[in-house]
Amino acid sequence: MYAVSASPVYRIYPCGDHAITITWGNAITEAANQQVMALYRYLCERKITGVLDLIPAYSSLTVVYDLVALIKKNPGQTVYTMMESQLQQAVRSVELGTITVSNKITIPVCYDLSLAPDLSALAALHQLTIEEVIQLHTAPTYRVYMIGFLPGFAYMGSVDERIHTARKSSPRTKVPAGSVGIAGEQTGIYPLDSPGGWQLIGQTPLRLFDIDRTDPCLLQPGDEVQFWSISLTEYHQLKKL
């Protein structure tokens, strides 16, 4: 457990007539995301009446609510004003409390060129060897900032600035499930076969999304992830499990 630091300046605004968003700026920072996740967990635990969904992102949390149900429960009150007040109170309460340290997950990645179609070009672009790129990618502990795009697609950061690489100008029509990519300062893993424009530098044999699991998504916002390099033989062995 660790204490939540004093909240930076935040802004609350409506998101249509059935949702409200609180944001701590637009930058990708761990401090802002910690505030998001602290508030997210706080609200999840309290199961506030009328709240249908909570959507955490890099630096914002959107609360989706049942407008009709809340109007019936609180006649004469403006639902948005009521939800805004509850969010403000929740932020103050979170600042006085503590939150649980996130899960730490190690993910094996095979960087063999047969599974890494962009690795050679990315290394050449940054005047690095392939081995140096692999070392730079596996060295940090990454934070899962949000889940989006596809079920179980975790946006993680931040990669070493020496391998920051823009998305491809022309996305692929099909990226295999398990592909590990880089886009700007982010890294991520495609949980399903899909189109995609990230720079692909490896693959993991793990299934990031499995509908048959109790929790289909392997990774959750706030998790910490460490990659470790495996051989092609190890990749195929783990793939069979």
KOLSEFI-913042 format. One line per 8 residues: number of its first residue (from 1); their letters; for each residue x, y, z of N, C-alpha, C. Coordinates in pm, 1 decimal, padded with zeros to 6 digits. Layout:
residues N
NUM = a = X,Y,Z,X,Y,Z,X,Y,Z  ...;
//
This chain:
residues 241
1 = myavsasp = 00084.3,-00120.0,00000.0,00000.0,00000.0,00000.0,00087.9,00125.0,00000.0  00041.6,00230.7,-00066.5,00115.2,00355.4,-00060.5,00018.4,00471.8,-00067.6  00059.3,00581.8,-00009.6,-00028.7,00697.5,-00004.1,-00038.8,00764.3,-00139.6  -00155.1,00818.7,-00166.8,-00175.1,00895.5,-00288.9,-00127.3,01037.1,-00264.3  -00045.8,01088.2,-00354.2,00005.9,01223.7,-00338.8,-00105.0,01324.5,-00364.8  -00079.2,01447.6,-00326.0,-00177.5,01552.7,-00347.3,-00212.4,01562.5,-00495.3  -00340.6,01573.1,-00523.4,-00387.0,01573.7,-00661.6,-00343.5,01699.9,-00734.7  -00289.4,01684.2,-00859.1,-00264.7,01802.2,-00940.2,-00398.9,01860.9,-00983.3;
9 = vyriypcg = -00397.2,01973.1,-01050.4,-00520.5,02037.6,-01093.0,-00597.4,01944.5,-01186.4  -00724.8,01928.3,-01161.3,-00807.5,01844.1,-01247.0,-00924.2,01925.9,-01300.8  -00988.9,01871.3,-01402.7,-01103.8,01937.7,-01464.0,-01214.7,01834.9,-01480.5  -01337.9,01875.5,-01454.2,-01453.6,01788.3,-01470.3,-01545.7,01849.7,-01575.2  -01593.2,01767.3,-01667.7,-01681.1,01818.9,-01772.6,-01777.0,01708.5,-01819.5  -01892.2,01748.3,-01877.1,-01988.4,01648.1,-01924.1,-01938.7,01577.7,-02049.4  -01979.2,01453.6,-02064.5,-01945.9,01375.3,-02183.7,-02078.7,01320.5,-02236.3  -02152.1,01404.9,-02307.2,-02288.0,01370.3,-02344.5,-02380.4,01388.2,-02225.2;
17 = dhaititw = -02500.8,01331.9,-02233.4,-02597.0,01350.4,-02124.0,-02602.7,01230.7,-02029.7  -02516.6,01129.5,-02052.9,-02516.3,01011.3,-01966.6,-02378.8,00983.2,-01906.5  -02287.3,01079.4,-01915.3,-02152.1,01053.3,-01864.1,-02084.9,01182.9,-01822.0  -01985.5,01167.5,-01736.0,-01906.3,01280.3,-01686.6,-01760.3,01236.0,-01682.5  -01671.1,01326.7,-01719.6,-01528.2,01293.9,-01726.1,-01448.9,01384.6,-01633.6  -01352.7,01324.7,-01563.5,-01256.7,01400.9,-01484.1,-01119.2,01376.0,-01543.9  -01043.8,01482.1,-01565.3,-00913.9,01467.7,-01630.3,-00807.1,01547.0,-01557.5  -00686.0,01491.4,-01557.2,-00569.4,01557.6,-01499.6,-00473.2,01595.9,-01611.6;
25 = gnaiteaa = -00520.3,01674.2,-01707.5,-00436.2,01718.2,-01817.9,-00435.7,01619.7,-01932.8  -00347.2,01646.0,-02030.9,-00342.1,01564.1,-02151.9,-00212.0,01487.6,-02168.4  -00117.4,01507.3,-02078.3,00013.3,01442.5,-02092.2,00008.4,01298.8,-02042.2  00098.5,01215.5,-02097.7,00113.5,01077.8,-02050.7,00214.2,01079.1,-01936.7  00162.9,01078.0,-01813.5,00251.1,01077.6,-01697.1,00201.8,00974.9,-01596.4  00295.4,00916.2,-01523.7,00258.2,00818.1,-01422.5,00180.3,00884.1,-01309.8  00216.4,01008.1,-01275.2,00147.9,01077.8,-01165.7,-00000.7,01095.1,-01195.8  -00032.2,01139.4,-01317.9,-00172.9,01157.6,-01354.8,-00245.4,01024.2,-01357.6;
33 = nqqvmaly = -00179.7,00921.3,-01411.2,-00244.3,00790.7,-01419.8,-00266.7,00729.2,-01282.1  -00177.6,00757.6,-01187.6,-00198.4,00710.4,-01050.8,-00324.7,00772.0,-00991.6  -00347.2,00899.8,-01019.8,-00469.1,00964.5,-00972.3,-00591.8,00899.0,-01034.9  -00583.7,00872.4,-01165.1,-00694.5,00807.5,-01235.1,-00726.8,00673.2,-01171.4  -00622.8,00590.3,-01152.5,-00645.2,00455.3,-01102.0,-00688.6,00455.0,-00955.3  -00639.2,00550.2,-00877.8,-00681.9,00559.3,-00737.8,-00830.9,00590.5,-00729.9  -00874.5,00684.6,-00812.1,-01016.5,00720.6,-00813.5,-01100.8,00606.3,-00870.1  -01050.5,00541.4,-00974.0,-01121.0,00428.3,-01035.0,-01146.6,00318.0,-00932.1;
41 = rylcerki = -01043.5,00281.0,-00858.2,-01058.0,00174.3,-00758.7,-01149.7,00216.6,-00644.1  -01137.5,00341.9,-00606.0,-01222.6,00394.5,-00498.5,-01370.1,00383.9,-00538.6  -01402.0,00425.6,-00660.8,-01540.6,00422.7,-00706.3,-01589.4,00279.6,-00728.7  -01500.6,00192.4,-00776.9,-01538.0,00051.5,-00795.8,-01579.4,-00012.0,-00663.4  -01505.4,00018.8,-00559.1,-01532.5,-00041.1,-00428.1,-01665.6,00006.1,-00370.2  -01705.5,00126.4,-00403.2,-01825.1,00183.2,-00341.2,-01953.8,00154.9,-00418.3  -01942.0,00110.5,-00542.7,-02060.5,00071.3,-00620.0,-02171.8,00176.5,-00607.6  -02145.1,00294.9,-00655.3,-02239.0,00406.7,-00643.9,-02365.0,00380.0,-00726.1;
49 = tgvldlip = -02478.6,00401.1,-00665.6,-02606.9,00379.6,-00733.1,-02616.4,00463.9,-00860.0  -02658.0,00401.4,-00968.5,-02676.8,00472.7,-01093.8,-02556.3,00472.6,-01184.5  -02440.3,00435.1,-01132.9,-02319.5,00430.6,-01216.3,-02318.6,00300.0,-01294.9  -02311.4,00310.5,-01427.0,-02315.2,00193.3,-01514.7,-02176.9,00143.7,-01553.2  -02083.3,00235.4,-01568.8,-01949.9,00195.4,-01614.3,-01848.0,00300.8,-01574.4  -01723.7,00255.6,-01557.4,-01610.5,00343.8,-01528.7,-01503.8,00314.7,-01633.0  -01457.7,00417.9,-01702.4,-01363.8,00399.1,-01813.1,-01235.7,00477.3,-01784.9  -01132.1,00410.7,-01732.7,-01005.0,00479.6,-01707.7,-00923.1,00491.6,-01834.8;
57 = ayssltvv = -00853.8,00603.3,-01850.7,-00764.0,00624.6,-01964.3,-00632.1,00680.1,-01911.2  -00548.1,00732.5,-02000.9,-00416.0,00780.9,-01960.3,-00424.0,00878.9,-01844.3  -00503.4,00982.4,-01861.5,-00509.3,01087.3,-01759.0,-00652.2,01128.4,-01727.2  -00747.3,01041.5,-01758.0,-00887.4,01075.6,-01733.6,-00967.9,00953.2,-01692.4  -01080.2,00979.5,-01629.2,-01174.8,00874.4,-01592.4,-01313.9,00921.8,-01632.0  -01382.5,00841.2,-01710.7,-01519.0,00873.5,-01751.3,-01616.5,00785.4,-01674.6  -01715.5,00848.3,-01615.5,-01818.6,00778.1,-01539.1,-01947.8,00781.1,-01620.7  -01995.1,00663.5,-01658.2,-02120.2,00651.4,-01733.5,-02232.2,00619.7,-01634.4;
65 = ydlvalik = -02341.3,00693.9,-01642.7,-02447.6,00674.9,-01544.2,-02584.8,00661.6,-01610.5  -02678.1,00607.5,-01532.7,-02816.0,00588.6,-01577.1,-02893.2,00716.3,-01546.3  -02909.2,00799.2,-01645.9,-02970.7,00930.6,-01627.0,-03113.5,00919.3,-01572.9  -03192.9,00832.3,-01632.7,-03333.6,00819.5,-01593.1,-03346.0,00771.3,-01448.7  -03265.9,00670.4,-01413.6,-03272.1,00616.1,-01277.5,-03233.8,00720.7,-01174.1  -03132.5,00801.3,-01205.5,-03087.8,00902.7,-01110.2,-03187.4,01017.3,-01098.5  -03254.9,01050.6,-01207.5,-03358.3,01154.5,-01201.4,-03473.5,01108.5,-01112.6  -03511.8,00981.7,-01127.6,-03620.8,00927.4,-01045.6,-03582.4,00922.4,-00898.2;
73 = knpgqtvy = -03456.1,00888.8,-00872.0,-03411.2,00876.9,-00733.3,-03393.9,01012.9,-00667.7  -03354.7,01112.7,-00747.4,-03325.8,01245.3,-00691.3,-03404.9,01352.2,-00766.6  -03536.2,01350.2,-00757.5,-03617.0,01450.0,-00828.3,-03583.2,01590.9,-00781.1  -03577.3,01680.9,-00877.7,-03547.6,01818.8,-00842.4,-03400.2,01852.7,-00845.6  -03315.0,01750.7,-00858.2,-03171.3,01774.8,-00864.5,-03119.8,01755.4,-01006.7  -03023.3,01836.2,-01044.1,-02957.6,01817.9,-01173.1,-02858.8,01702.9,-01160.6  -02874.2,01601.5,-01245.4,-02790.6,01482.4,-01233.4,-02643.2,01516.5,-01251.9  -02613.0,01600.6,-01350.3,-02472.3,01634.1,-01373.3,-02411.3,01700.5,-01250.5;
81 = tmmesqlq = -02482.6,01796.4,-01191.6,-02432.1,01865.8,-01073.1,-02410.8,01768.5,-00957.9  -02503.7,01674.8,-00943.3,-02492.4,01575.4,-00837.4,-02369.7,01486.1,-00859.7  -02348.1,01440.7,-00983.5,-02234.2,01354.6,-01013.7,-02102.8,01431.4,-00999.7  -02103.7,01557.9,-01039.9,-01984.1,01640.9,-01025.6,-01945.5,01653.2,-00878.8  -02044.9,01676.3,-00793.2,-02019.1,01688.6,-00649.8,-01964.7,01558.1,-00592.1  -02020.6,01445.2,-00636.5,-01973.3,01315.8,-00587.4,-01828.8,01289.5,-00630.7  -01794.9,01328.4,-00753.3,-01657.2,01310.7,-00800.0,-01560.8,01396.4,-00719.4  -01598.9,01520.7,-00694.4,-01512.6,01609.3,-00616.4,-01489.5,01553.7,-00476.0;
89 = qavrsvel = -01594.6,01501.6,-00414.9,-01581.6,01442.2,-00282.2,-01494.7,01317.5,-00287.9  -01510.1,01237.7,-00393.3,-01429.8,01116.0,-00407.9,-01281.8,01148.9,-00421.9  -01250.1,01252.7,-00498.9,-01110.1,01293.2,-00514.8,-01051.1,01331.9,-00380.2  -01126.7,01406.9,-00301.1,-01077.2,01446.3,-00168.7,-01057.1,01324.0,-00079.8  -01147.6,01228.4,-00087.5,-01136.6,01107.6,-00005.4,-01017.5,01022.8,-00046.2  -00993.6,01012.1,-00176.5,-00880.2,00933.4,-00226.1,-00749.3,00993.0,-00178.7  -00739.4,01125.7,-00176.9,-00615.8,01191.5,-00135.4,-00581.5,01160.8,00009.9  -00683.2,01129.3,00088.9,-00659.3,01101.4,00230.5,-00631.5,00954.1,00256.8;
97 = gtitvsnk = -00649.1,00871.3,00153.7,-00635.8,00727.2,00172.9,-00512.1,00669.7,00108.2  -00518.5,00539.2,00087.5,-00410.0,00467.4,00022.2,-00467.7,00378.3,-00085.3  -00383.1,00337.0,-00179.6,-00426.9,00244.7,-00283.3,-00330.2,00128.3,-00289.9  -00377.5,00017.4,-00340.1,-00297.6,-00103.6,-00346.0,-00198.9,-00098.3,-00461.8  -00076.8,-00144.1,-00436.0,00022.3,-00151.8,-00542.6,-00028.8,-00247.1,-00649.3  -00007.8,-00214.2,-00775.3,-00061.6,-00291.5,-00885.9,00007.1,-00426.1,-00901.0  -00056.1,-00513.0,-00982.0,00004.2,-00641.5,-01014.7,00131.0,-00621.2,-01096.1  00228.1,-00708.1,-01073.2,00351.8,-00705.7,-01151.1,00357.1,-00833.0,-01234.1;
105 = itipvcyd = 00364.8,-00817.0,-01365.1,00353.9,-00929.7,-01457.5,00475.1,-00933.4,-01549.7  00533.6,-01051.8,-01564.9,00645.5,-01071.1,-01656.4,00594.4,-01139.1,-01782.9  00628.5,-01083.2,-01897.0,00579.4,-01135.6,-02024.5,00697.0,-01175.5,-02113.7  00703.0,-01302.8,-02156.3,00809.3,-01346.5,-02246.5,00784.4,-01295.1,-02388.1  00890.6,-01249.8,-02452.7,00880.0,-01199.5,-02590.1,00992.3,-01259.1,-02673.8  00956.1,-01309.7,-02790.9,01056.7,-01358.0,-02885.4,01082.7,-01248.2,-02987.9  01207.7,-01206.7,-02997.2,01245.8,-01099.3,-03089.0,01310.3,-01154.4,-03216.3  01290.9,-01283.6,-03243.0,01344.4,-01342.1,-03365.8,01286.5,-01268.1,-03486.3;
113 = lslapdls = 01369.4,-01244.5,-03587.2,01326.0,-01163.6,-03701.3,01207.0,-01224.0,-03775.1  01187.6,-01355.2,-03763.3,01072.4,-01418.2,-03828.2,00940.9,-01374.4,-03764.4  00948.5,-01321.3,-03642.9,00830.3,-01274.5,-03570.6,00832.7,-01123.6,-03548.9  00932.1,-01057.7,-03605.4,00953.4,-00914.8,-03579.4,00979.3,-00840.8,-03710.5  00876.6,-00820.1,-03791.4,00896.7,-00765.0,-03925.4,00953.7,-00623.9,-03931.5  00943.8,-00546.7,-03822.1,00994.1,-00408.5,-03824.8,01120.3,-00388.3,-03741.6  01169.8,-00494.3,-03680.6,01281.5,-00479.0,-03587.2,01408.2,-00430.5,-03655.8  01442.0,-00488.1,-03768.9,01565.3,-00448.7,-03838.9,01559.8,-00302.9,-03882.4;
121 = alaalhql = 01447.4,-00262.7,-03940.9,01434.1,-00125.0,-03988.3,01434.1,-00026.6,-03872.4  01370.5,-00063.7,-03761.8,01368.3,00024.1,-03644.8,01508.8,00042.0,-03588.9  01584.6,-00066.5,-03581.5,01722.3,-00057.5,-03532.2,01805.7,00032.2,-03622.6  01790.8,00014.8,-03753.3,01867.2,00095.9,-03848.5,01828.8,00243.2,-03838.2  01700.2,00270.6,-03820.5,01652.5,00408.9,-03808.7,01720.0,00481.6,-03693.7  01740.1,00411.1,-03582.7,01798.0,00472.9,-03463.2,01948.0,00446.7,-03449.6  02006.4,00389.6,-03554.9,02150.5,00360.5,-03556.6,02190.3,00274.4,-03435.9  02110.8,00171.1,-03414.4,02135.6,00075.7,-03307.1,02144.6,-00064.5,-03366.0;
129 = tieeviql = 02206.1,-00155.4,-03291.8,02202.0,-00295.2,-03331.9,02069.7,-00354.8,-03285.3  02032.9,-00467.4,-03343.7,01910.8,-00535.4,-03301.1,01919.9,-00572.5,-03153.7  02036.4,-00617.6,-03111.6,02056.2,-00655.6,-02970.9,02035.7,-00535.6,-02878.9  02080.3,-00417.8,-02922.1,02062.8,-00297.7,-02839.8,01915.0,-00260.1,-02828.1  01840.9,-00274.0,-02937.1,01697.4,-00244.7,-02932.0,01627.6,-00338.5,-02834.1  01662.5,-00467.2,-02841.7,01602.2,-00565.7,-02751.0,01634.2,-00531.1,-02606.0  01759.5,-00494.5,-02580.9,01799.5,-00459.7,-02444.7,01722.7,-00336.8,-02395.5  01707.5,-00237.5,-02482.1,01637.1,-00115.7,-02443.5,01488.2,-00141.6,-02421.6;
137 = htaptyrv = 01433.2,-00235.5,-02495.7,01290.4,-00264.6,-02481.5,01260.8,-00348.3,-02357.6  01353.5,-00435.1,-02319.8,01329.3,-00523.2,-02204.9,01375.1,-00462.9,-02072.0  01452.0,-00355.2,-02076.3,01508.1,-00299.2,-01952.7,01404.3,-00233.8,-01860.7  01311.6,-00152.5,-01912.2,01220.4,-00081.5,-01821.1,01110.9,-00171.0,-01763.9  01051.2,-00123.3,-01656.4,00923.9,-00176.6,-01609.2,00816.6,-00081.6,-01661.2  00723.9,-00135.7,-01737.7,00622.5,-00052.1,-01801.8,00494.5,-00046.5,-01719.0  00427.3,00064.3,-01729.9,00297.7,00081.1,-01664.1,00186.9,00064.4,-01768.3  00085.3,-00013.1,-01734.2,-00033.0,-00022.2,-01819.7,-00119.5,00100.0,-01790.0;
145 = ymigflpg = -00125.6,00190.9,-01886.5,-00200.1,00314.2,-01865.2,-00349.6,00297.0,-01891.4  -00382.7,00215.9,-01991.2,-00524.0,00199.1,-02024.5,-00541.2,00078.0,-02114.9  -00665.4,00031.7,-02125.4,-00703.4,-00073.8,-02218.6,-00793.6,-00010.4,-02323.5  -00765.1,-00036.4,-02451.7,-00846.0,00023.5,-02556.2,-00816.7,-00037.5,-02691.6  -00882.7,00013.3,-02793.6,-00866.5,-00029.1,-02932.8,-00925.1,-00167.6,-02955.9  -00874.4,-00267.9,-02884.5,-00924.9,-00405.1,-02890.6,-00943.7,-00456.8,-02748.3  -01027.2,-00557.4,-02726.8,-01037.4,-00617.5,-02593.1,-00901.4,-00668.9,-02546.0  -00854.9,-00615.7,-02434.3,-00727.3,-00661.0,-02379.5,-00604.6,-00592.4,-02434.9;
153 = faymgsvd = -00620.8,-00492.5,-02523.4,-00504.1,-00421.5,-02577.3,-00457.5,-00319.4,-02474.1  -00340.1,-00344.3,-02417.5,-00286.5,-00258.7,-02311.6,-00190.3,-00155.2,-02368.9  -00218.4,-00030.0,-02343.3,-00126.9,00077.8,-02380.8,-00027.8,00096.0,-02266.2  00099.5,00070.8,-02293.3,00202.1,00073.9,-02189.4,00308.3,00178.4,-02220.5  00371.6,00228.9,-02117.2,00478.0,00324.8,-02136.3,00564.0,00334.8,-02011.7  00674.4,00407.4,-02032.2,00713.8,00461.2,-02161.3,00842.4,00391.7,-02206.4  00854.8,00372.1,-02338.5,00975.9,00308.7,-02388.9,01091.7,00407.9,-02383.7  01211.8,00354.6,-02383.4,01331.5,00438.0,-02383.8,01326.6,00532.8,-02503.7;
161 = erihtark = 01360.4,00659.5,-02480.5,01349.3,00759.5,-02587.6,01435.5,00725.4,-02708.0  01537.0,00642.5,-02688.1,01623.4,00604.9,-02800.0,01554.1,00513.5,-02900.2  01438.9,00456.6,-02862.5,01365.6,00373.7,-02957.7,01221.9,00423.9,-02978.2  01195.8,00549.5,-02939.9,01067.3,00609.2,-02976.2,01054.1,00605.2,-03128.1  00944.8,00551.2,-03177.6,00927.3,00537.5,-03322.0,00781.3,00560.1,-03357.9  00758.3,00642.6,-03458.6,00621.4,00672.4,-03500.0,00554.0,00549.2,-03560.1  00422.3,00550.5,-03557.4,00346.7,00444.4,-03623.9,00383.0,00438.2,-03772.3  00353.7,00325.7,-03834.3,00378.0,00311.5,-03976.8,00284.6,00404.0,-04054.1;
169 = ssprtkvp = 00333.7,00460.0,-04162.2,00251.2,00551.2,-04241.9,00136.5,00477.3,-04309.7  00156.9,00348.2,-04336.1,00052.7,00265.7,-04396.4,00031.1,00142.5,-04308.7  -00078.3,00137.1,-04233.8,-00100.6,00024.2,-04142.5,-00113.0,-00108.6,-04216.4  -00078.7,-00215.4,-04146.8,-00099.8,-00349.6,-04200.8,-00248.8,-00384.9,-04192.0  -00294.2,-00465.5,-04285.9,-00433.5,-00509.5,-04281.1,-00453.4,-00620.8,-04179.4  -00343.8,-00691.9,-04144.5,-00354.8,-00796.5,-04043.3,-00226.3,-00805.7,-03962.9  -00239.0,-00788.9,-03833.0,-00128.6,-00807.3,-03738.4,-00162.5,-00930.0,-03654.5  -00071.3,-01027.6,-03644.2,-00101.7,-01149.4,-03567.8,-00117.9,-01121.8,-03418.6;
177 = agsvgiag = -00208.7,-01195.2,-03356.2,-00225.2,-01186.5,-03211.2,-00093.5,-01218.4,-03142.4  -00062.2,-01143.2,-03037.1,00063.0,-01162.4,-02964.2,00175.6,-01073.3,-03011.1  00154.9,-01001.8,-03121.7,00259.9,-00914.0,-03173.6,00286.8,-00799.4,-03077.1  00415.0,-00773.9,-03054.2,00458.1,-00666.6,-02964.6,00504.2,-00549.3,-03049.8  00452.7,-00431.6,-03021.7,00484.8,-00317.3,-03105.8,00522.1,-00193.0,-03028.0  00572.6,-00095.4,-03103.3,00607.1,00036.4,-03050.0,00535.0,00140.9,-03133.9  00480.3,00242.5,-03066.4,00419.2,00356.8,-03133.5,00450.7,00480.2,-03050.7  00542.8,00562.7,-03100.7,00585.9,00677.4,-03022.3,00657.0,00631.7,-02896.9;
185 = eqtgiypl = 00610.6,00679.6,-02781.4,00670.8,00639.0,-02654.4,00597.5,00520.7,-02591.4  00498.3,00468.6,-02663.3,00418.6,00358.8,-02610.2,00467.4,00223.6,-02662.1  00438.4,00119.5,-02586.7,00454.6,-00016.8,-02635.2,00326.6,-00091.4,-02602.9  00298.2,-00195.1,-02680.8,00173.9,-00268.2,-02660.2,00178.6,-00404.2,-02726.0  00078.1,-00485.6,-02695.7,00068.0,-00620.9,-02749.5,-00071.1,-00638.5,-02810.1  -00075.0,-00680.1,-02935.4,-00203.4,-00706.1,-02999.8,-00264.1,-00834.2,-02942.0  -00381.5,-00826.3,-02879.5,-00440.8,-00945.4,-02818.4,-00511.8,-01036.2,-02918.6  -00547.2,-00980.7,-03032.6,-00620.6,-01053.7,-03135.9,-00563.2,-01018.6,-03272.4;
193 = dspggwql = -00585.5,-01104.3,-03371.1,-00551.8,-01067.4,-03508.4,-00633.4,-00944.1,-03545.5  -00566.9,-00843.3,-03601.0,-00639.9,-00722.0,-03636.8,-00553.4,-00635.2,-03726.7  -00612.9,-00536.1,-03792.5,-00531.0,-00435.8,-03859.9,-00452.5,-00357.4,-03755.2  -00342.9,-00294.9,-03796.9,-00266.1,-00216.6,-03700.6,-00146.0,-00149.8,-03763.5  -00105.0,-00037.7,-03703.8,00004.4,00039.0,-03760.5,00125.6,00053.6,-03671.2  00131.7,-00022.8,-03561.3,00247.6,-00012.3,-03473.4,00367.2,-00083.2,-03535.2  00486.4,-00040.8,-03493.5,00610.7,-00103.4,-03540.0,00629.2,-00235.4,-03465.3  00628.5,-00347.0,-03537.1,00629.6,-00479.6,-03474.6,00771.9,-00528.7,-03454.3;
201 = igqtplrl = 00806.4,-00554.9,-03326.6,00944.7,-00592.8,-03294.5,00955.4,-00730.2,-03228.3  00844.5,-00801.2,-03214.0,00850.2,-00933.5,-03152.6,00711.3,-00989.5,-03131.8  00706.4,-01108.1,-03070.6,00578.1,-01169.5,-03036.5,00588.5,-01240.6,-02902.6  00477.2,-01242.1,-02830.1,00468.7,-01320.5,-02707.0,00380.7,-01442.2,-02731.5  00413.9,-01555.9,-02670.7,00328.4,-01673.9,-02684.2,00206.2,-01669.1,-02592.9  00201.0,-01572.4,-02502.7,00089.2,-01563.6,-02409.1,-00036.6,-01511.4,-02477.9  -00151.2,-01551.7,-02425.7,-00278.4,-01502.9,-02477.0,-00321.3,-01384.1,-02391.7  -00323.9,-01268.0,-02452.4,-00359.1,-01147.0,-02378.1,-00508.7,-01137.5,-02351.4;
209 = fdidrtdp = -00587.2,-01201.9,-02437.0,-00732.5,-01199.4,-02418.3,-00787.6,-01338.5,-02443.1  -00859.2,-01390.8,-02343.9,-00915.5,-01525.7,-02352.6,-01053.2,-01524.4,-02288.1  -01155.2,-01536.4,-02368.5,-01292.3,-01525.2,-02319.4,-01327.0,-01634.8,-02219.5  -01250.3,-01745.0,-02220.1,-01278.7,-01856.2,-02129.4,-01218.5,-01836.7,-01990.2  -01132.7,-01736.1,-01973.7,-01077.8,-01709.8,-01840.5,-01179.1,-01633.4,-01755.8  -01165.6,-01647.3,-01625.1,-01252.6,-01572.7,-01534.2,-01241.5,-01423.5,-01561.7  -01118.7,-01376.0,-01576.9,-01093.5,-01239.3,-01621.2,-01029.8,-01249.7,-01759.1  -01103.5,-01222.8,-01865.0,-01052.4,-01244.2,-02000.9,-00924.3,-01167.5,-02033.4;
217 = cllqpgde = -00906.7,-01049.4,-01973.1,-00789.4,-00966.4,-02002.9,-00673.9,-01000.0,-01909.1  -00559.6,-01035.1,-01966.3,-00442.6,-01066.0,-01884.5,-00392.6,-00942.3,-01811.3  -00395.1,-00828.3,-01879.3,-00343.9,-00703.9,-01821.5,-00458.2,-00609.0,-01788.5  -00437.3,-00531.1,-01682.5,-00535.9,-00433.3,-01638.7,-00468.2,-00297.6,-01620.0  -00543.8,-00188.0,-01633.3,-00485.3,-00056.3,-01607.7,-00420.5,-00050.5,-01470.1  -00301.7,00007.0,-01464.3,-00228.6,00017.1,-01338.6,-00128.7,-00094.1,-01316.7  -00138.5,-00203.8,-01394.2,-00041.8,-00313.1,-01380.5,00097.8,-00267.8,-01422.4  00198.2,-00337.2,-01369.5,00337.0,-00314.0,-01409.5,00385.2,-00435.6,-01487.0;
225 = vqfwsisl = 00450.6,-00411.0,-01599.9,00490.0,-00518.8,-01690.8,00639.3,-00514.1,-01719.0  00700.4,-00630.1,-01713.2,00842.0,-00646.3,-01748.6,00849.7,-00749.3,-01861.0  00916.0,-00712.9,-01970.5,00937.9,-00806.7,-02080.3,01070.1,-00879.1,-02060.9  01075.2,-01006.8,-02101.1,01203.2,-01076.6,-02102.8,01215.2,-01154.4,-02232.9  01334.7,-01153.6,-02287.3,01360.0,-01210.0,-02419.5,01372.1,-01361.8,-02414.0  01304.3,-01430.0,-02508.0,01314.0,-01575.5,-02518.8,01353.1,-01612.9,-02661.5  01402.0,-01734.5,-02677.3,01442.8,-01783.0,-02809.2,01320.6,-01827.7,-02889.5  01342.8,-01852.0,-03018.1,01234.4,-01899.6,-03103.6,01187.1,-02037.9,-03057.9;
233 = teyhqlkk = 01281.1,-02121.7,-03015.6,01244.6,-02254.7,-02964.7,01156.9,-02243.1,-02840.5  01196.3,-02155.3,-02747.9,01116.9,-02134.6,-02626.3,00978.5,-02079.3,-02660.4  00974.6,-01991.7,-02759.3,00846.7,-01934.5,-02802.4,00750.5,-02044.6,-02846.0  00797.7,-02134.6,-02931.2,00710.6,-02241.1,-02981.4,00671.4,-02338.3,-02870.7  00761.6,-02361.5,-02776.1,00729.1,-02449.4,-02663.4,00618.5,-02389.3,-02577.5  00631.9,-02260.0,-02547.1,00531.0,-02192.6,-02464.6,00398.6,-02176.9,-02539.3  00406.8,-02163.7,-02669.5,00286.6,-02146.7,-02751.4,00197.4,-02270.2,-02744.1  00257.9,-02385.8,-02720.9,00182.8,-02511.7,-02715.8,00110.1,-02531.8,-02583.0;
241 = l = 00151.0,-02457.7,-02480.8,00091.9,-02477.8,-02347.6,-00053.3,-02429.1,-02341.7;
//
